[in-house]
Amino acid sequence: MPEPIIKTEHLSRSFGTIKAVDDLSLEVPAGIVFGFLGPNGAGKTTTIHLLLGLLDPTRGNARVLGYDSHDQAGEIRARCGALLEFAGLYERLSAEDNLDLYGRIYHMPAPDRRARIKELLTHLDLWDRRKDRVGKWSRGMKQKLAVARALFHHPPLIFLDEPTAGFDPVAAAALRNDLAALVGREGVTVFLNTHNLTEAEKLCAQVGVIREGKLLKVGNPDELRMNTGGPQAEIVGHGFSEQTLSLLRERPEVAHAELQNSHILIELRKEGEIGPLVSLIVQSGGEVEDIRRGKASLEDVFLTMMEEEKK
């Protein structure tokens, strides 16, 4: 088995009486986008700071790229890219000057810096604006440049903390698409903090769900769906009554049934025949026009986990 690129054991960090990260044991394999999901205040940002050695743990340990985050934090930061709460750009400089400065910090030769600037800005559709002062740019363009900065020195691992936070849906989708293309081309591992479930579903091969500092589950989205949210069916029609819903809920294969805008939404406990349920609906007076099968979205899974944790 290859060594995980990130490994934590009982990693914990408290601020007074608040446990921001609580007994986190996690392994992230190389070569994937790993999504760290949780609501605001769940401990996602604190986890990144611990992994980069920007904070010391109260208890436990972490290894990143084989280095200990407490004793070898400088080695980790030298080999990783990061886009944290702030973009870290110099707004009085042009886009190419921002990246060139960053390349100088990493002692990259001038020809390599020029080639890398053209490569990244071209792929991000920013090459024609390379001479512009960054301060004149939109937030979305600045965030694209910040992603380029994080990738500039060819790191094997990058940390992204809520990269599309505050974006409108169109800008968020555009940045996600650019990020997915760049990650695929670069072959880099990404540790992505997000509470945007669409983002996680589109980008991540594996996700971990955290709430109030505690890791709830880890797996790929399909595994989480299987363990938390079953297959689903949507029955479209009319004449559906409360009696129909009561009869459905009594069926052993039905985990949940509800009426939404004249549609019956059914969550099943496992894959199975939907025909007997349709027959039951018709026999109880309902008229069925369409049947749609599907599986729980990552949003459904996430909300289920949040509710279970409250109980």
C-alpha positions in Angstrom: 0.0 0.0 0.0 1.4 3.4 -0.9 2.0 5.9 1.9 -0.9 8.4 2.3 0.0 11.9 1.4 -1.7 13.1 4.6 -2.1 11.1 7.8 -3.4 12.3 11.1 -3.7 10.4 14.4 -5.9 11.7 17.2 -5.2 15.2 16.0 -6.8 17.8 18.3 -6.7 21.5 18.9 -8.5 23.4 21.6 -9.0 27.1 22.1 -9.8 27.4 25.8 -12.9 25.3 26.3 -13.7 25.1 22.6 -12.5 21.9 20.8 -12.0 23.2 17.2 -10.6 19.8 16.1 -11.4 16.8 18.2 -9.5 13.5 17.8 -9.1 13.6 14.0 -7.7 10.4 12.6 -7.6 10.6 8.8 -5.7 9.3 5.7 -5.7 11.0 2.3 -4.2 9.1 -0.6 -2.1 10.8 -3.2 -3.5 11.8 -6.6 -7.1 12.8 -5.7 -9.2 15.8 -4.8 -10.2 15.2 -1.2 -13.2 17.2 0.0 -13.4 18.2 3.7 -17.1 19.0 4.2 -18.7 20.8 7.1 -20.7 23.8 8.0 -19.1 27.0 9.0 -17.2 26.7 12.3 -16.9 22.9 11.9 -13.0 23.0 12.2 -12.1 22.8 8.5 -9.8 25.9 8.5 -8.2 24.9 11.8 -7.4 21.5 10.3 -5.5 23.0 7.4 -3.6 25.3 9.7 -2.6 22.2 11.8 -1.5 20.3 8.6 0.6 23.2 7.4 2.2 23.6 10.9 0.7 27.1 11.3 -0.8 25.9 14.6 0.5 23.3 17.1 -1.9 20.5 18.1 -3.1 20.2 21.6 -2.9 16.5 21.2 -2.1 13.9 18.5 0.0 14.4 15.3 0.0 14.8 11.6 2.3 13.8 8.8 2.1 15.6 5.4 4.3 14.4 2.5 6.1 12.2 5.1 7.0 15.2 7.3 5.8 15.8 10.8 3.7 18.9 10.9 5.1 20.0 14.3 8.8 19.4 13.9 9.1 19.8 10.1 6.5 22.4 9.3 9.0 24.4 7.1 9.6 21.4 4.9 5.8 20.9 4.5 5.1 24.6 3.6 8.1 24.6 1.1 6.6 21.7 -0.8 2.9 22.5 -0.7 0.7 25.2 -2.3 -2.1 26.9 -0.4 -5.0 29.2 -1.0 -6.3 30.1 2.4 -8.7 32.8 3.7 -7.0 35.5 1.7 -5.7 35.4 -1.8 -2.3 36.8 -0.9 -1.9 38.8 -4.1 -0.2 42.2 -4.5 -2.9 44.3 -6.1 -0.5 47.0 -7.3 1.4 44.5 -9.4 0.3 42.9 -12.6 -0.7 39.3 -12.8 2.6 38.2 -14.4 4.6 40.2 -11.8 2.7 38.5 -9.0 3.6 35.1 -10.3 7.1 36.0 -11.2 7.7 37.3 -7.6 6.3 34.0 -6.3 8.6 32.0 -8.6 11.6 34.0 -7.3 10.8 33.2 -3.8 11.0 29.5 -4.8 14.3 30.1 -6.6 12.9 29.1 -10.0 15.2 30.1 -12.9 13.9 33.0 -15.1 13.1 30.8 -18.2 11.1 28.4 -16.0 9.2 31.3 -14.5 8.3 32.8 -17.8 7.2 29.4 -19.2 5.1 28.6 -16.1 3.4 32.1 -16.2 2.4 31.6 -19.8 1.2 28.0 -19.2 -1.0 28.8 -16.2 -2.4 32.1 -17.3 -3.3 30.6 -20.7 -5.1 27.7 -19.2 -7.0 30.1 -17.0 -7.9 32.5 -19.8 -5.9 35.2 -18.1 -3.0 35.5 -20.5 -4.4 38.5 -22.4 -4.8 40.3 -19.1 -1.3 39.5 -17.8 -0.2 43.2 -17.8 -3.2 44.5 -15.9 -2.8 45.6 -12.3 -4.5 42.9 -10.2 -6.4 45.5 -8.1 -8.6 46.3 -11.2 -9.7 42.7 -11.5 -13.0 41.0 -10.5 -13.0 38.7 -7.5 -13.3 35.7 -9.7 -10.2 36.7 -11.7 -8.2 37.3 -8.6 -9.2 33.9 -7.2 -8.1 32.2 -10.5 -4.7 34.0 -10.2 -4.5 32.8 -6.6 -5.0 29.2 -7.7 -2.3 29.7 -10.3 0.0 31.0 -7.6 -0.7 28.0 -5.4 0.2 25.7 -8.3 3.1 27.8 -9.6 6.1 25.9 -8.1 4.7 22.4 -9.1 3.7 21.3 -5.6 2.5 17.7 -5.2 -0.2 18.8 -2.7 -2.3 22.0 -2.5 -4.7 23.2 0.2 -7.7 25.2 -0.9 -9.9 26.7 1.8 -13.4 27.6 0.5 -12.1 28.8 -2.9 -15.5 29.8 -4.2 -17.0 31.3 -1.0 -19.1 34.4 -1.7 -19.2 33.8 -5.5 -22.4 33.9 -7.5 -23.3 30.5 -9.1 -21.9 31.3 -12.6 -18.5 32.5 -11.2 -18.3 29.5 -8.8 -19.0 27.1 -11.7 -16.4 28.7 -13.9 -13.7 28.5 -11.2 -14.7 24.9 -10.4 -14.3 23.9 -14.1 -10.9 25.7 -14.3 -9.8 24.0 -11.1 -10.8 20.5 -12.3 -9.0 21.0 -15.6 -5.8 22.2 -13.9 -5.8 19.5 -11.3 -6.2 16.8 -14.0 -3.4 18.3 -16.0 -1.0 18.9 -13.1 -1.6 15.5 -11.4 -1.6 17.3 -8.0 -3.4 16.1 -4.8 -5.9 18.7 -3.5 -7.2 19.0 0.1 -10.3 21.1 -0.4 -12.2 22.7 2.4 -15.8 23.5 1.4 -19.4 23.7 2.6 -20.5 23.8 -1.0 -21.9 20.4 -1.7 -22.2 20.9 -5.5 -18.5 21.7 -5.4 -17.6 18.5 -3.6 -19.9 16.4 -5.8 -18.3 17.7 -9.0 -14.6 17.7 -7.9 -14.0 15.1 -5.2 -13.0 11.5 -5.4 -13.2 11.2 -1.7 -14.8 13.3 1.1 -14.7 13.5 4.8 -17.5 15.1 6.8 -16.7 17.1 9.9 -19.0 18.7 12.5 -18.0 20.5 15.7 -14.4 19.3 15.2 -15.3 15.6 15.0 -14.9 13.5 11.8 -18.3 11.8 11.1 -17.6 9.8 7.9 -15.0 9.3 5.2 -15.5 7.7 1.7 -16.2 8.4 -1.9 -19.6 10.1 -2.6 -21.2 6.8 -3.7 -20.1 5.0 -0.5 -21.6 7.7 1.6 -24.8 7.5 -0.4 -25.0 3.7 0.2 -24.3 4.0 3.9 -26.5 7.1 4.6 -28.9 7.7 1.8 -30.6 4.9 -0.1 -31.9 4.8 -3.7 -34.8 7.1 -4.4 -37.9 7.2 -6.6 -40.0 10.2 -7.6 -43.6 9.4 -8.6 -45.2 12.1 -10.7 -49.0 12.4 -11.0 -52.0 13.5 -9.0 -54.7 12.2 -6.6 -52.1 11.4 -3.9 -53.5 11.4 -0.4 -52.2 11.2 3.2 -53.6 7.6 3.2 -51.3 6.8 0.2 -48.3 8.1 2.1 -49.3 6.2 5.2 -49.5 2.9 3.2 -46.1 3.6 1.6 -44.5 4.3 4.9 -45.7 0.9 6.3 -43.8 -0.9 3.5 -40.6 -2.5 4.8 -38.6 -1.4 1.7 -39.5 2.3 2.2 -37.3 4.3 4.5 -39.1 7.6 3.9 -42.0 9.0 1.8 -43.3 12.5 1.5 -45.4 14.6 -0.8 -43.8 17.6 -2.5 -45.6 19.7 -5.2 -47.8 16.8 -6.2 -44.8 14.5 -6.4 -44.3 11.6 -4.1 -40.6 11.3 -3.1 -39.7 7.8 -1.8 -36.4 6.9 -0.2 -35.8 3.1 -0.4 -33.7 1.0 2.0 -32.0 -0.8 -0.8 -32.3 -1.3 -4.6 -35.5 -3.2 -5.4 -38.6 -3.3 -7.5 -40.7 -0.1 -7.6 -43.6 -1.9 -9.3 -45.4 -3.0 -6.1 -45.2 0.6 -4.7 -46.7 2.0 -7.9 -49.5 -0.6 -7.7 -50.2 0.4 -4.1 -50.4 4.1 -5.1 -52.9 3.3 -7.9 -55.0 1.1 -5.7 -55.3 3.9 -3.1 -56.7 6.3 -5.8 -53.6 7.9 -7.2 -52.9 8.4 -10.9 -49.3 7.9 -11.9 -47.9 9.8 -14.9 -44.2 9.3 -14.6 -41.6 7.4 -12.5 -38.1 8.6 -12.0 -35.4 6.6 -10.3 -32.3 8.0 -8.8 -29.9 8.1 -5.9 -29.5 10.4 -2.9 -27.5 13.5 -3.7 -24.5 14.4 -1.6 -26.6 17.2 -0.1 -29.2 14.6 1.1 -26.4 12.5 2.6 -24.8 15.6 4.3 -28.1 16.8 5.8 -28.9 13.3 7.0 -25.6 13.1 8.8 -26.0 16.5 10.4 -29.5 15.5 11.7 -28.3 12.2 13.0 -25.5 13.9 14.9 -27.9 16.3 16.6 -29.9 13.4 18.0 
